Amino acid sequence: MPNDASLVTAAMLAIGDELLSGRTKDKNIGHLADMLTLSGIDLKEVRIVGDEEDEIVAALNALRGRYDYVFTSGGIGPTHDDITADAIGKAFGLAVTHDEKAMRIMGEMYKKREMEFNEARMRMARMPVGSVHIDNPVSVAPGFNIGNVYVMAGVPSIFQAMLDNVLPTLRTGAKMLSRTIKCPFGEGEIGAALGAVQKAHPETVIGSYPKFDGKTYSTDLVVRGRSEESVAAAAAAVEAMVAETAERRIHAT
C-alpha cells in the first residue's frame, strides 16, 4: 500500500475468455479509469485473464496486496464458465455459498417476471461468506465486496451502475489537475527540451501527444499534478520552452 495518505491507488482485473479472444471488446476499463480519475483515485494497473480459476486467484492476490482497491469485471453470470465468485473465495480462503439476501431479492424478481428461478440463475446469488452486496439497479443480481476487492458484472451498463454505487463509499485522494499547452512542433523537435522541463518539475507528469493534420506535425503537451502551484509552474516552463523553440526556428531561417 502507498505511504502517502493523499494518494489512493487501484487496479482492475477484467475476467473472461471472450476478452482475450476478441469476441467482446472491453468498455469497462476506460469507464473505470475516467471515474476513478474524477474521484482522485489513481488506476495503476489493469490485468485481463481468462476463465481459469488459478489464474484469477494469482492475479487477484497480486493486485489486492499492492493497491488500495481492486475492481473486477465479468464472470458472475449464470453459466458454467462464470467462476469469478469461486475464485474470489479461494483467494480469500472463504467458503462460497448462495447468499440468503441475494436469493431472496432475485427470487422475488423472477417471480414477478413469471420466470423460473432455476439452478443456473441461482448461481448469480453465490458469493464468499461475509461479502457485502453491491446493488444492481439494472438486473437485480448483485455484485459483492470482500476486503478491498469489488466484484462487478462484465455487461457495461451493469458495471457502470454498480460502480456508481461503489464510488461514494471509497476513500479518495487529491484530485489530479491538468493543463494542456498547444505546441506547433513535432515531438522530435522538442523532445530534449521537454525532457529537461520534466526533470526540473518532478512533482508533475508531462504527457506528449503528437498530432498530424495531413500536412504538418504538432503536439499537445499535458501537464498533470495534484498541486495548482506545481502545475502552473510546470505549464509556464513548457510554454517558455515552446516559445524558445519558435524563436530558434525563426533565427535558423
Buried (B, 14 or more C-beta within 10 A) or exposed (E): EBEEEEBBBBBBBBBBBBBEEEEBEBBBBEBBBEBBBEBBBBBBBBBBBBBBBEBBBBBBBBBBEBBBBBBBBBBBBBEEEBBBBBBBBBBBEBEBBEBEEBBEBBBEBBEEEEEEBEEEBBBBBBBBEEBEBBBBEBBBBBBBBBBBBBBBBBBBEBBBBBBEBBBEEBEBBBEBBBBBBEBBBBBEBBEEBBEEBBEEBEEBBBEBEEEEEEEEBBBEBBBBBBEEEBBBBBBBBBBEBBEEBEEEEEEEE
